């Protein structure tokens, strides 16, 4: 099996990558009181030195009440946290890498009952003033990313967190301009976030938006049941300023709709004409839900991934747990030393190395 297509350069706007491999965002929750430490910088720098094309950080939060649900999730605001992130991006660049922060608001999701929180912000109950300030804070964090020297910014709009809660009819029961019966109507919050970010960072800075059909609240949920509904979802986001769609599936090889082999990233690219990132159990047999349940999984080959990439179904490939387990994963793939690839151990979820 040739992996040549994984190692072709990728160029879009100001973003020039040495290959098609992206490190997927994975929550580490090891930034002391929200401030990234030297250990965090070294963690990302190791992946840069191993030739990851683009590193996307763990979710980092904006300056809003209840934007995080664990104390040591990193902030992306405030002088101390931003100084820590400056150290991170400098370390990544010094090791030949490119990187963007993923900016995030968790909404009313909870990971720990021990973390004291401000009142939860919910899509259905936020005031218009809350919404406008949240939009402004997304833009402020994105502008900080550009100012610090990051190469891109990613907005987390997936997995049942705040932006996704506006998309989803189950959690968005609003009757004003930020609600509605259709995904086209419920799109407005995300569209306004992207427009504000685009205004803050300018036309040449690359904006990635991570989306998912499934939610942590409902693994079988689908925001869109067919390509026509997906058009109503994605095209306004493209027009607002999204450059690259990061399309999260639990298993990348699964077709998104009946009657077509295309996965989520494939459909997003077909509909929007924009570059897309696929993600979901790349290089591993079991999906991420097993890891959340404390289960490991065996490695597997990349034959199906390469087939789809060679067919130009998507442009970039995000790798999560395999890179978490093994910082040298990319180099082993590149040199053909696949016998040295590691199975995934769930213990890696809690480690920083």
C-alpha positions in Angstrom: 0.0 0.0 0.0 1.4 3.4 -1.0 0.8 6.2 1.4 2.1 8.8 -1.0 -1.1 10.8 -1.1 -0.8 11.4 2.7 2.4 13.2 2.1 1.5 15.6 -0.6 1.7 19.3 0.4 -1.5 21.2 1.0 -1.8 24.9 0.3 -4.9 27.0 1.0 -4.8 30.8 1.5 -2.0 31.5 4.0 -1.8 27.9 5.1 1.0 25.7 3.7 1.3 22.2 5.1 4.0 19.6 4.4 1.5 16.8 4.3 -2.2 15.9 4.8 -2.0 14.7 8.4 -3.7 16.7 11.1 -3.5 16.1 14.8 -7.1 16.1 16.0 -8.1 18.1 19.0 -8.0 16.0 22.2 -8.9 17.4 25.7 -5.9 17.1 28.0 -7.2 19.2 30.9 -3.7 19.6 32.3 -3.3 23.4 32.0 -3.0 24.6 35.6 -6.1 26.8 36.2 -6.4 27.3 32.5 -2.8 28.3 31.8 -0.7 26.1 29.4 2.5 25.0 31.0 5.9 24.1 29.5 4.8 20.5 29.5 2.0 21.4 27.2 4.4 23.1 24.8 6.7 20.1 24.8 3.7 17.7 24.2 2.7 19.6 21.0 6.3 20.2 19.9 7.0 16.4 19.9 4.2 15.9 17.4 5.5 18.8 15.3 9.0 17.2 15.3 7.4 14.0 14.1 6.2 15.8 11.0 2.5 16.2 11.8 1.3 18.5 9.0 -1.1 20.6 11.2 -1.7 20.4 14.9 -5.1 21.4 16.3 -5.0 22.1 20.0 -7.3 20.6 22.6 -10.4 22.7 23.1 -9.6 26.1 24.6 -12.3 28.3 26.0 -13.5 31.8 25.4 -14.1 34.4 28.1 -17.7 33.5 29.0 -19.3 32.1 32.1 -19.5 28.3 32.1 -17.4 28.1 28.9 -15.3 25.2 30.4 -16.4 22.2 32.4 -13.1 21.2 34.0 -10.8 23.5 35.9 -7.6 22.7 33.9 -9.0 23.0 30.4 -7.0 25.8 28.9 -8.2 29.3 28.4 -7.7 31.3 25.3 -8.0 34.7 26.8 -6.2 36.7 29.5 -2.6 37.7 29.6 -1.3 34.7 31.5 -3.0 32.0 29.4 -2.1 33.8 26.1 1.5 34.0 27.2 1.5 30.3 27.8 0.0 29.8 24.3 2.7 32.0 22.8 5.3 29.6 24.3 3.4 26.7 22.7 3.2 28.1 19.2 6.9 29.2 19.4 7.9 25.6 20.3 5.8 24.1 17.5 7.3 26.5 14.9 10.8 25.8 16.2 10.1 22.1 15.5 8.9 22.7 12.0 5.2 22.5 12.7 2.0 24.4 12.0 -0.8 24.8 14.5 -4.1 26.3 15.4 -6.1 26.5 18.6 -9.5 25.1 18.8 -11.8 27.6 20.5 -14.7 26.4 22.4 -17.7 26.9 24.7 -19.1 23.8 26.3 -22.6 25.1 26.9 -24.4 23.1 29.6 -22.4 19.9 29.2 -20.7 18.5 32.3 -17.5 16.4 32.8 -17.0 16.8 36.5 -19.4 17.5 39.4 -16.4 18.7 41.4 -15.7 21.8 39.4 -17.5 25.0 40.7 -19.2 26.7 37.8 -21.1 29.8 37.0 -24.7 29.3 35.9 -24.8 27.1 32.9 -25.3 28.8 29.5 -27.9 27.0 27.3 -28.8 27.7 23.7 -32.5 27.8 24.7 -32.2 30.3 27.6 -29.3 32.7 26.8 -30.4 36.3 26.5 -29.7 38.2 23.3 -27.1 40.2 25.2 -25.5 36.9 26.3 -25.4 35.7 22.7 -23.9 38.9 21.3 -21.1 38.9 24.0 -20.4 35.2 23.3 -20.1 36.0 19.6 -17.7 38.8 20.4 -15.6 36.6 22.7 -15.2 33.9 20.0 -13.9 36.7 17.7 -11.6 38.0 20.4 -10.0 34.6 21.0 -9.6 34.1 17.2 -7.9 37.5 16.9 -5.6 36.6 19.7 -4.7 33.4 17.9 -3.7 35.4 14.8 -1.8 38.0 16.9 0.2 35.2 18.7 1.4 33.8 15.4 -0.8 30.7 15.1 -1.4 29.5 11.5 -5.1 28.8 11.7 -8.0 28.9 14.1 -10.6 26.1 14.5 -14.1 26.8 16.0 -15.7 23.8 17.8 -19.2 23.5 16.5 -19.6 19.8 17.2 -20.4 17.0 19.7 -23.2 18.7 21.5 -21.4 21.8 22.9 -22.8 25.3 22.7 -22.7 26.0 19.0 -24.0 22.5 18.3 -26.7 23.1 20.8 -28.0 26.0 18.7 -27.9 23.7 15.6 -29.9 20.9 17.3 -33.7 21.2 17.6 -33.7 19.1 20.8 -31.6 21.7 22.7 -32.6 24.9 20.7 -36.2 25.6 21.5 -35.9 29.3 21.0 -38.7 31.3 19.3 -36.6 34.3 18.4 -34.2 34.9 15.5 -31.7 32.3 16.9 -34.3 29.5 16.9 -36.5 27.8 14.4 -37.9 24.6 13.1 -35.2 24.0 10.4 -31.5 23.8 10.5 -31.3 26.8 8.2 -33.0 28.9 10.9 -31.0 27.4 13.7 -27.8 28.1 11.8 -27.8 31.8 12.7 -25.7 31.7 15.8 -22.9 29.8 14.1 -23.1 32.0 11.1 -22.8 35.1 13.2 -19.9 33.6 15.1 -18.0 32.9 11.9 -18.8 36.4 10.4 -17.4 38.0 13.6 -14.3 35.9 13.5 -13.8 36.7 9.8 -14.1 40.4 10.5 -11.6 40.1 13.3 -8.9 38.0 11.5 -9.2 39.3 7.9 -9.7 37.5 4.7 -6.4 35.6 4.4 -6.4 33.8 7.8 -7.8 30.3 7.6 -10.9 29.4 9.6 -11.7 25.8 10.3 -15.1 24.8 11.6 -15.5 21.4 13.3 -19.0 19.8 12.9 -20.7 16.5 13.7 -24.0 14.9 13.1 -23.7 12.9 16.3 -23.9 14.4 19.8 -22.4 13.2 23.1 -26.1 13.4 24.3 -27.2 11.2 21.4 -24.7 9.1 19.4 -27.4 8.4 16.7 -28.5 11.9 16.2 -28.4 13.5 12.7 -28.9 17.2 12.2 -29.5 16.5 8.5 -31.1 13.5 7.0 -30.3 14.0 3.4 -28.0 16.1 1.1 -30.6 18.9 0.6 -30.7 19.5 4.3 -26.9 19.4 4.5 -26.8 22.1 1.9 -29.1 24.3 4.1 -26.7 23.7 7.0 -23.3 24.1 5.3 -23.7 26.7 2.5 -24.5 29.6 4.8 -21.5 28.7 6.9 -19.3 28.7 3.8 -20.7 32.1 2.9 -20.1 33.4 6.4 -16.4 32.6 6.0 -15.6 29.0 6.8 -12.5 27.9 4.8 -12.2 24.2 5.8 -14.9 21.9 7.3 -13.6 19.4 9.9 -16.2 16.6 9.7 -16.3 14.5 12.8 -17.5 10.9 12.6 -17.0 8.1 15.0 -15.9 5.9 12.1 -14.6 7.7 9.0 -15.4 4.8 6.7 -19.1 4.9 7.2 -21.3 6.4 4.4 -23.2 9.5 5.5 -26.4 8.9 3.4 -28.0 6.0 1.8 -27.2 5.6 -1.9 -23.7 7.0 -1.8 -20.4 5.8 -0.5 -19.3 9.3 0.5 -18.6 9.9 4.2 -19.4 13.2 6.0 -16.3 14.9 4.8 -17.0 13.7 1.3 -20.5 15.2 1.3 -19.3 18.4 2.8 -16.7 18.9 0.1 -19.2 18.0 -2.7 -21.8 20.4 -1.3 -19.5 23.4 -0.5 -16.5 23.0 -2.8 -14.3 23.8 0.2 -11.5 21.6 1.6 -12.5 19.1 4.2 -10.9 17.1 7.0 -12.1 13.6 7.8 -11.7 12.1 11.2 -12.9 9.1 13.1 -10.9 6.1 14.3 -8.1 6.5 11.7 -5.5 3.7 12.2 -7.6 2.0 14.9 -10.3 -0.7 14.9 -12.4 0.7 17.7 -14.1 4.1 18.0 -13.4 6.8 20.5 -16.4 5.9 22.7 -14.5 2.8 23.8 -11.6 5.0 25.0 -14.1 7.1 27.0 -15.2 3.9 28.6 -11.6 2.9 29.5 -11.1 0.5 26.6 -8.1 0.2 24.4 -8.2 -1.0 20.8 -5.9 -2.6 18.2 -4.2 -0.8 15.3 -5.4 -1.4 11.8 -4.3 -0.6 8.3 -4.9 2.6 6.3 -6.2 0.9 3.1 -9.7 2.4 3.2 -8.4 5.8 4.2 -6.0 6.0 1.3 -8.6 4.8 -1.1 -10.9 7.6 -0.2 -8.1 10.2 -0.1 -6.8 9.1 -3.5 -10.4 9.6 -4.8 -10.2 13.2 -3.5 -13.2 12.6 -1.2 -11.5 14.9 1.3 -8.3 16.8 1.6 -6.9 16.3 5.1 -7.0 13.5 7.6 -7.2 14.1 11.4 -5.6 11.5 13.6 -6.4 11.4 17.3 -5.8 8.5 19.6 -3.1 7.0 17.4 -1.1 10.2 17.7 -1.9 10.4 21.4 -0.5 7.0 21.9 2.6 7.5 19.7 4.2 10.9 18.9 6.2 9.2 16.1 3.1 7.8 14.3 3.6 10.0 11.2 7.2 9.2 10.8 6.5 5.5 11.1 3.8 5.7 8.4 6.1 7.8 6.1 9.1 5.4 6.4 6.9 2.3 6.0 7.7 1.0 9.5 4.1 0.1 10.1 5.1 -3.0 12.1 6.3 -0.5 14.8 2.9 1.2 15.1 1.3 0.7 18.5 -2.1 -0.5 19.7 -4.0 2.2 21.6 -4.1 1.9 25.4 -6.8 3.8 27.2 -4.2 4.8 29.8 -2.9 7.3 27.2 -6.1 9.4 27.6 -4.8 10.6 30.9 -1.1 11.0 30.0 0.8 14.0 28.6 3.9 12.8 26.7 
